[in-house]
């Protein structure tokens, strides 16, 4: 194997390694954000869940046209 071929293989290895690191970093960020959104959604369901099941004014038929 010549020096140029060895340099190309090293470049490919480092490039693929960088792609994997970026991909796993992105997946980690998305997983963290998903967990954060799930926590916020659970908090909102707990805070507003029972209230949203009944209308504010049962006698209100909707906007009239």
VEXSETI-621564 format. One line per 10 residues: number of its first residue (from 1); for each residue x, y negated, z negated of C-alpha. Coordinates in steps of 0.02 Angstrom, whole numbers. Layout:
BEGIN
NUM) X/Y/Z  ...
//
This chain:
BEGIN
1) 0/0/0  72/-166/52  78/-321/-56  -58/-405/47  -175/-256/29  -142/-252/-157  -181/-439/-168  -344/-412/-73  -395/-270/-190  -357/-378/-341
11) -460/-519/-267  -606/-401/-234  -595/-330/-411  -595/-503/-490  -734/-564/-376  -845/-415/-417  -803/-433/-601  -853/-616/-596  -1017/-573/-509  -1057/-443/-644
21) -1014/-564/-784  -1125/-698/-708  -1266/-574/-680  -1261/-508/-858  -1250/-685/-925  -1404/-732/-826  -1498/-577/-886  -1449/-615/-1066  -1514/-793/-1050  -1677/-733/-973
31) -1699/-604/-1111  -1669/-737/-1244  -1792/-855/-1160  -1922/-716/-1143  -1910/-677/-1328  -1925/-861/-1370  -2080/-878/-1260  -2158/-723/-1338  -2131/-796/-1511  -2208/-961/-1458
41) -2356/-871/-1378  -2386/-769/-1536  -2379/-929/-1639  -2504/-1015/-1523  -2620/-864/-1524  -2615/-865/-1713  -2648/-1052/-1721  -2780/-1069/-1585  -2846/-894/-1555  -3006/-894/-1659
51) -3050/-1072/-1608  -3044/-1040/-1422  -3174/-899/-1430  -3320/-1016/-1468  -3365/-1173/-1370  -3351/-1341/-1456  -3535/-1382/-1429  -3648/-1232/-1395  -3787/-1345/-1330  -3676/-1424/-1196
61) -3724/-1356/-1024  -3580/-1433/-930  -3557/-1589/-825  -3713/-1649/-738  -3707/-1703/-557
//
